[in-house]
Amino acid sequence: MSWINLLLFLLLLSGAACVLVSLKKKEEWEKAIDKKEHKLYFLYPAADFILTKTGLYRYLQQKAWIEEAGKALKVADRIPVWQKLYCCSKLSLVMMILYLSLMMAFCSRIQAGHNSYLIDENHLVRPDYGEGDQEVRLKVSMEPIEEPAAEGEKMKSFTEEMTLWVKERSYQKEQLEKLFQGAIKYLDIAVLGENESAEAVYEDLCFCRNIPETSLLVDWKPEDLGLIGRDGSVKNEEIKGEGVRTKVTAILSYQEEVREHTMEFSIMPRQYAEEEKLHRKLEEAVQTASESTREEPWLKLPYAVEGYRLSWAEAGRDISKALFGLGLLTAVLAWIYKDKELEKQMKHRKNQMLLDYPEIINKFNLLINAGMTVKQAWIKIAEDYRKKKEEGGIGKRYAYEEMLLTVHKLRLSVPEPIAYEAFGRRTGLVPYMKFSTLIAQNLKKGSSGLCELLSREAAESFESRKETAKRLGEEAGVKLLGPMMVMLIIVFMIILIPAFLSFTF
């Protein structure tokens, strides 16, 4: 069983166990889940089980900033319940990503197995009659079988990818078509390939299988296969001195007509790096195996070459590992993203409360001037917000939510100065702390001069609100630079590409 299959099996097994866990009697926090907000709520029992058993939940609870964010965003809600839901949402997202990535990797592996040409590690399925040659990419690992005899030498391991052309199954001799006839002048030039002259051959010869723009086919018969392979490969690793002369016969045929043309070449010595030499030996071994099994339904790949043990595996087909790695990376990024999203919500809360501050101060100042006490004015502002919110005329405003929580404490007979100072600390913003301190001090010292102080604070808060609105506008402008640059590039492409295409060269 492959590692992908094993991981998928373990994940499915854990999923089944988690379903059994979820079927148990639901805890109180599970009943409070808002299914619209928590899309992956069905994974929460499993996530809670993992968090509890692995001790990860205790680790996350030690992060004080998460608890503080919960208090700021949820205000009067039960923070431990919110914290548990937040941790479960993070882990559930990671679990879903890992599960999907494993499923894609598993499907990819199955697809790769269905399209596989390699059988039993060293057999390639050969195309049947008339199917044409097939290109197969293989990855070969070469491991030393035994240590070299010479002292001080060490045989290294190699791994490389090879592209093999697996020829279709040949017909029996009585089924073979007759050889054709061809063009000698073209072959005299084309056969040289990258070599400048037939008197000095250093690189492989070009053994073409047909003459371009004709129906002529060409077969090649080197005089010495130890010097020139049937594919035109020049085997000059062992040549020394001034070179070796050899002949190659090109058989050009068309239906029943056959012509032979013999060419002479001087094969010059050439030195190769160890890896290149091994590569050539490997190609020769594969070619020999291919020729020896032309009429078989499979091509048996060699087990060893030049003292190296060969391990074959298909290259470029099985992307299951890449998919699983991508899923794992996405899961890590999703875990980080949840924290970043929480930080973004906190920033939104801060900006919203700063924008609401002048309005609250003005309302409070107006009610105080109308003759209300501090407590009456506070309750009036909070209750008006609650009614509008219940009627659907306004969304959630964090500053007013904090004021409602303070109203609840006042109704529970908490002293006013303590309740107002606690309000300022919960907001965590300087203007609100200043406002709560101002009210608490005037309650202790008397309310004389409170209206004047509130009027001054309202004027200052209005200026601060203008600065905040200006800052938010600048941030929005910066965020728009990216899309604007993309649009500019697209416009340039729309204008310039047709202009370039209209040029005639």
C-alpha positions in Angstrom: 0.0 0.0 0.0 1.5 3.4 -1.0 1.9 6.2 1.4 -1.0 8.1 -0.3 -3.3 5.2 0.2 -2.2 4.8 3.8 -2.8 8.4 4.6 -6.2 8.4 2.9 -7.1 5.2 4.8 -6.0 6.8 8.1 -7.9 10.0 7.3 -11.1 8.1 6.5 -10.7 6.0 9.6 -10.3 9.1 11.7 -13.3 10.6 9.9 -15.4 7.6 10.8 -14.3 7.9 14.4 -15.1 11.6 14.5 -18.6 10.8 13.1 -19.2 8.4 16.0 -17.9 11.1 18.4 -20.4 13.6 16.8 -23.3 11.2 17.3 -22.9 11.3 21.0 -24.8 13.7 23.2 -24.0 17.2 22.0 -22.4 19.6 24.5 -23.7 23.0 25.2 -21.2 24.9 23.0 -22.2 22.7 20.0 -25.8 23.6 20.4 -24.9 27.3 20.2 -23.2 27.0 16.8 -24.5 29.4 14.2 -24.5 27.2 11.0 -24.6 30.3 8.7 -21.4 31.6 10.2 -19.7 28.3 10.8 -19.9 26.5 7.4 -17.8 23.5 8.6 -19.8 22.9 11.8 -20.1 19.2 11.0 -16.3 18.9 11.6 -16.3 20.7 14.9 -16.9 17.6 17.1 -13.9 15.9 15.4 -11.8 19.1 15.7 -12.7 19.4 19.4 -11.7 15.8 19.9 -8.3 16.3 18.3 -7.7 19.6 20.1 -8.5 18.1 23.4 -6.6 14.8 23.0 -3.5 16.4 21.5 -3.3 19.2 24.1 -3.4 21.8 21.3 -6.4 23.5 22.8 -4.4 24.2 26.0 -1.6 25.7 23.9 -4.0 28.0 22.0 -5.7 29.1 25.2 -2.3 30.4 26.4 -2.4 33.0 23.6 -3.9 36.0 25.5 -4.4 38.1 22.4 -7.0 35.6 21.1 -9.0 35.9 24.3 -8.7 39.7 24.2 -9.9 39.7 20.6 -12.9 37.6 21.5 -13.9 40.0 24.3 -13.6 42.9 21.9 -15.5 41.4 19.1 -18.2 39.5 20.9 -18.6 41.9 23.9 -21.3 40.2 26.0 -21.1 36.7 24.5 -19.5 33.9 26.5 -15.8 34.1 25.6 -14.8 30.5 26.4 -17.5 29.3 24.0 -16.3 31.7 21.3 -12.7 30.7 21.9 -13.5 27.0 21.5 -15.5 27.7 18.3 -12.6 29.8 16.9 -10.1 27.0 17.5 -12.4 24.4 16.0 -13.0 26.6 12.9 -9.2 26.8 12.4 -8.6 23.1 12.7 -11.7 22.2 10.7 -10.5 24.3 7.8 -7.1 22.6 7.9 -8.8 19.2 8.1 -11.0 19.9 5.1 -8.0 21.1 3.0 -5.9 18.1 3.9 -8.8 15.7 3.1 -9.4 17.3 -0.3 -5.7 17.4 -1.2 -5.4 13.7 -0.2 -8.4 12.8 -2.3 -6.9 14.7 -5.3 -3.6 13.0 -4.8 -5.3 9.6 -4.5 -7.3 10.2 -7.7 -4.1 11.4 -9.5 -2.3 8.2 -8.4 -5.1 6.0 -9.7 -5.2 8.0 -13.0 -1.4 7.6 -13.3 -1.8 3.8 -12.7 -4.4 3.5 -15.4 -2.2 5.2 -18.0 1.0 3.4 -16.9 3.2 1.7 -19.4 5.6 0.2 -16.8 4.7 -3.3 -15.5 6.6 -5.2 -12.8 9.2 -2.4 -12.6 11.2 -3.5 -15.7 8.7 -4.3 -18.4 7.2 -1.7 -20.8 4.0 -2.5 -22.6 4.8 -2.3 -26.3 2.2 -0.7 -28.7 0.3 -3.2 -30.7 0.3 -3.5 -34.5 -0.5 -0.2 -36.2 -0.7 1.8 -33.0 2.6 3.6 -33.8 5.6 4.3 -31.6 5.0 5.6 -28.0 7.1 8.1 -26.1 7.5 7.1 -22.4 9.3 9.1 -19.7 11.0 7.0 -17.1 13.1 7.7 -14.1 16.0 5.4 -13.5 18.0 5.0 -10.3 21.4 3.5 -10.6 22.8 1.9 -7.4 26.3 0.2 -7.3 26.0 -3.5 -7.0 29.5 -4.0 -5.6 32.5 -1.9 -4.8 35.1 -1.3 -7.6 38.3 -3.4 -7.5 40.7 -0.4 -7.7 41.5 1.2 -4.4 40.5 4.8 -3.8 37.6 4.6 -6.3 34.0 5.0 -5.2 31.0 4.3 -7.4 28.4 6.9 -7.0 24.6 6.5 -7.3 22.8 8.3 -10.0 19.2 9.1 -10.7 18.0 10.6 -14.0 15.0 10.9 -16.3 15.0 9.3 -19.7 12.6 9.6 -22.6 12.3 6.3 -24.5 10.5 5.6 -27.8 8.9 2.3 -27.5 8.4 1.0 -31.0 5.2 -0.8 -32.0 5.2 -4.5 -32.5 6.8 -5.6 -35.8 5.1 -7.8 -38.3 6.6 -11.2 -39.1 9.1 -11.3 -42.0 6.4 -12.4 -44.5 4.3 -9.4 -43.4 7.0 -6.8 -43.7 6.7 -4.3 -46.5 9.4 -4.2 -49.1 12.2 -1.7 -48.7 12.1 1.5 -50.8 14.5 3.6 -52.9 16.0 7.0 -52.1 18.0 10.2 -52.5 21.8 9.8 -52.1 22.8 13.4 -52.3 20.5 14.5 -49.4 21.9 11.7 -47.2 25.5 12.6 -47.9 24.9 16.0 -46.3 22.1 15.2 -43.7 23.9 12.2 -42.2 26.7 14.4 -40.8 24.4 16.1 -38.3 26.6 18.5 -36.3 29.9 17.1 -37.8 31.6 19.3 -40.4 33.1 16.4 -42.5 32.9 12.7 -42.8 36.7 12.7 -42.3 36.3 13.9 -38.7 33.2 12.5 -36.9 33.0 13.5 -33.3 29.3 13.8 -32.7 26.4 11.4 -33.4 25.4 10.8 -37.0 21.9 11.7 -38.1 20.1 8.5 -39.2 16.8 9.8 -40.6 14.1 7.3 -41.1 12.6 9.0 -44.1 13.4 11.6 -46.8 11.6 14.8 -46.2 8.7 15.6 -48.5 8.8 12.2 -50.0 7.5 8.7 -49.3 11.0 7.2 -49.1 12.1 5.2 -46.0 15.6 4.7 -44.9 17.2 1.8 -43.0 20.8 1.9 -41.7 23.3 -0.9 -41.4 26.6 0.2 -39.7 29.5 -2.0 -40.6 30.7 -2.1 -37.0 28.0 -1.8 -34.3 30.8 -1.2 -31.8 31.5 2.1 -33.5 28.2 3.3 -34.7 24.8 2.2 -33.3 21.7 1.6 -35.4 20.4 5.0 -34.2 23.5 6.8 -35.4 25.1 7.1 -32.0 28.9 7.3 -32.3 30.6 5.1 -29.7 34.0 6.7 -29.6 34.7 6.4 -25.9 37.4 3.8 -26.3 39.0 5.1 -29.5 42.5 6.5 -29.3 45.0 7.9 -31.8 44.0 9.4 -35.1 40.6 7.7 -35.3 39.1 4.6 -37.0 37.5 4.4 -40.4 34.3 2.5 -40.9 31.4 2.2 -43.3 27.7 2.6 -43.1 25.2 1.3 -45.6 22.0 3.3 -46.2 19.2 1.1 -47.6 16.6 3.3 -49.3 13.5 1.6 -50.5 10.1 2.3 -52.1 7.8 -0.6 -52.5 9.8 -3.3 -54.3 12.7 -1.1 -55.4 15.8 -1.1 -53.2 19.0 0.9 -53.5 22.0 0.8 -51.3 24.5 3.6 -50.7 27.7 3.1 -48.7 29.4 6.0 -46.9 32.8 6.0 -45.2 33.4 7.9 -42.0 36.5 8.5 -39.8 35.4 8.2 -36.2 37.6 10.4 -34.0 38.3 9.8 -30.3 36.2 11.7 -27.7 36.3 11.8 -23.9 33.1 11.8 -21.9 32.2 12.6 -18.4 31.3 9.7 -16.1 27.7 10.6 -16.1 27.5 10.9 -19.9 29.3 7.6 -20.4 26.9 5.9 -18.1 24.0 7.5 -19.9 25.3 6.1 -23.2 25.8 2.7 -21.8 22.3 2.8 -20.4 20.8 3.8 -23.8 22.7 1.0 -25.5 21.4 -1.5 -23.0 17.8 -0.3 -23.5 18.3 -0.3 -27.2 19.6 -3.9 -27.1 16.7 -5.0 -24.9 14.3 -3.3 -27.3 15.8 -5.0 -30.4 15.8 -8.4 -28.7 12.1 -8.3 -27.9 10.7 -6.6 -31.0 8.1 -9.3 -31.5 7.1 -9.6 -27.8 4.2 -7.8 -26.2 6.5 -6.0 -23.7 10.0 -4.6 -23.5 12.1 -6.0 -20.7 14.3 -3.2 -19.2 17.8 -4.1 -18.0 18.4 -4.8 -14.3 22.0 -3.5 -14.3 24.5 -1.7 -16.4 28.2 -1.1 -15.8 28.2 -2.2 -12.2 25.0 -0.3 -11.3 21.7 -1.7 -10.2 18.8 -0.1 -12.1 15.5 0.9 -10.5 12.9 2.0 -13.0 9.9 4.3 -12.3 7.7 6.3 -14.5 8.5 10.1 -14.5 6.1 12.9 -14.9 2.9 11.0 -14.4 2.3 10.6 -10.6 1.8 14.0 -9.2 0.2 12.8 -6.0 3.1 13.8 -3.9 3.1 17.3 -5.3 -0.7 17.6 -4.8 -0.4 16.4 -1.2 2.5 18.8 -0.6 0.5 21.7 -2.0 -2.5 20.7 0.2 -0.2 20.6 3.2 1.2 24.1 2.4 -2.4 25.4 1.9 -3.4 24.0 5.3 -0.6 25.8 7.0 -1.5 29.0 5.2 -5.1 28.6 6.1 -4.2 28.2 9.8 -2.2 31.5 9.6 -5.0 33.1 7.6 -7.5 32.6 10.4 -5.3 34.6 12.8 -4.8 37.3 10.2 -8.5 37.4 9.6 -9.0 37.9 13.4 -6.5 40.7 13.3 -8.3 42.3 10.4 -11.6 42.2 12.4 -9.9 43.9 15.3 -8.7 46.6 13.0 -12.1 47.0 11.6 -13.5 47.3 15.1 -11.0 50.0 16.0 -11.8 52.1 12.9 -15.5 51.7 13.4 -15.4 52.8 17.0 -13.2 55.8 16.2 -15.7 56.9 13.6 -18.7 56.4 16.0 -17.0 58.4 18.8 -18.0 61.9 17.8 -21.6 60.8 17.3 -21.7 59.3 20.8 -20.2 62.4 22.4 -22.6 64.7 20.6 -25.6 62.6 21.6 -24.4 62.4 25.2 -23.8 66.2 25.3 -27.2 67.0 23.9 -29.0 64.8 26.4 -27.0 66.2 29.3 -27.8 69.8 28.2 -31.5 68.7 28.0 -31.5 67.9 31.7 -30.8 64.2 31.9 -28.4 62.6 34.3 -25.4 60.8 33.1 -27.0 57.4 33.7 -30.2 58.4 32.0 -28.3 59.7 28.9 -26.2 56.6 28.7 -29.2 54.3 28.9 -31.1 56.4 26.3 -28.3 56.2 23.8 -27.8 52.4 24.3 -31.6 51.6 24.2 -32.1 53.6 21.0 -29.3 51.6 19.3 -30.8 48.3 20.5 -34.2 49.2 19.1 -32.8 50.2 15.7 -30.7 47.0 15.6 -33.7 44.8 16.3 -35.8 46.6 13.6 -33.0 45.9 11.1 -32.3 49.6 10.5 -28.6 49.3 11.6 -25.9 46.7 11.8 -23.6 45.8 14.7 -21.7 48.8 16.1 -19.1 47.8 18.6 -19.1 51.0 20.6 -22.8 50.8 21.2 -22.5 47.1 22.1 -20.1 48.1 24.8 -22.5 50.7 26.0 -25.3 48.1 26.2 -23.0 45.9 28.3 -22.4 48.8 30.6 -26.2 49.3 30.9 -26.6 45.7 32.0 -24.0 46.2 34.7 -25.7 49.4 35.9 -29.0 47.5 36.2 -27.2 45.0 38.3 -26.4 47.8 40.8 -22.7 48.1 39.8 -21.5 51.6 40.9 -21.6 54.1 38.0 -17.9 55.2 38.2 -16.7 51.6 38.2 -19.0 50.7 35.3 -17.9 53.7 33.1 -14.2 53.1 33.8 -14.6 49.4 32.9 -16.3 50.5 29.6 -13.2 52.6 28.8 -10.8 49.7 29.5 -12.8 47.2 27.4 -12.7 49.5 24.3 -8.9 49.8 24.6 -9.0 53.1 22.7 -7.7 56.4 24.1 -10.7 58.6 23.2 -13.1 56.2 25.0 -10.8 55.9 28.0 -10.7 59.7 28.2 -14.5 59.9 27.9 -15.1 57.3 30.6 -12.6 58.9 33.0 -14.2 62.3 32.4 -17.6 61.0 33.4 -16.4 59.0 36.4 -14.4 62.0 37.8 -17.4 64.4 37.4 -19.6 61.9 39.2 -17.2 61.9 42.1 -16.5 65.6 42.2 -19.9 66.9 40.9 -21.3 67.5 37.5 -20.5 71.2 37.4 -18.7 72.1 34.2 -19.5 68.7 32.6 -21.4 70.2 29.7 -18.5 72.5 28.8 -16.0 69.7 28.9 -18.2 67.5 26.7 -18.6 70.3 24.2 -14.8 70.7 24.0 -14.4 66.9 23.7 -17.1 66.9 20.9 -15.2 69.5 18.9 -11.9 67.6 19.3 -13.5 64.3 18.4 -14.9 65.8 15.2 -11.4 66.8 14.1 -10.1 63.4 15.0 -12.9 61.8 13.0 -11.9 63.8 9.9 -8.3 62.6 10.3 -9.4 59.0 10.7 -11.7 59.3 7.6 -8.8 60.8 5.7 -6.4 58.0 6.7 -8.9 55.3 5.7 -9.4 57.0 2.4 -5.6 57.0 1.8 -5.4 53.3 2.7 -8.2 52.5 0.3 -6.4 54.5 -2.4 -3.2 52.4 -1.9 -5.2 49.2 -2.1 -6.5 50.3 -5.5 -3.1 50.8 -6.9 -2.7 47.1 -7.6 -5.8 46.7 -9.7 -5.1 50.0 -11.5 -1.6 48.7 -12.5 -3.1 45.5 -13.8 -5.7 47.4 -15.8 -2.9 49.7 -17.2 -0.9 46.7 -18.3 -4.0 45.2 -20.0 -4.7 48.4 -21.8 -1.0 48.6 -23.0 -1.3 45.0 -24.2 -4.6 45.7 -26.1 -2.9 48.6 -27.8 0.6 47.3 -28.5 0.0 43.7 -29.4 -2.2 44.5 -32.5 0.4 47.2 -33.5 3.2 44.7 -33.4 1.2 42.0 -35.2 0.5 44.5 -38.0 4.2 44.9 -38.8 5.4 43.0 -41.8 8.9 41.7 -41.7 
